């Protein structure tokens, strides 16, 4: 019987983290690497990736990067080709890349809707399908971690965010997680989702700057926003053997906000 510390160990495992050059994705990549995994991070901008690789390597993490625009369907297969050429196989897939757009529902541009839905949901399906079929199902092992949001649990209060496509995409991602877990459990693959609340990131900074930061903190039972450590423990749980009997679950990491709505 292994000790708890050994259950969380990812030494010898491989991981692909989309949107891994900054924010929550970078924190997740750091968590996986700190537990011993070899990590590839991907995002659109090579300059951001270069900075992320420098930061992660400074922590002793075995990491490399691949620039890829997951909003473009044609980028999926070449990305997976390159990942498999470097790693041989993928043990952990983290679907974190995402986008948002703010506008009233009645004025929401169809182009913006498509951009958000394509990156937040369509690319997750296509990449998960490709990774599952080519490397996880044949090996009868895999960990898929989707980064959803508490925005996927419901709508927005009047006068706050106007992000109908984002909320819709994250709600879809939550049920995608449950459905894929049901289908792929037979292959030894777990599929779970993290649902962060408010973390200061590039995606949320505009909203945080326009809103009363203090009111967001006051609404949370823990009276704080997320920080650069708060996703690490849950990531390690879902990625490792410590979570081998957990699948189809969505874990809110939000300071308790979703518990009191």
Beta strands, then each sheet from edge to edge (+ up, - down):
strand 1: 14-18
strand 2: 38-43
strand 3: 63-67
strand 4: 92-95
strand 5: 142-147
strand 6: 189-196
strand 7: 250-253
sheet 1: 3+ 2+ 1+ 4+ 5+ 6+ 7+
end
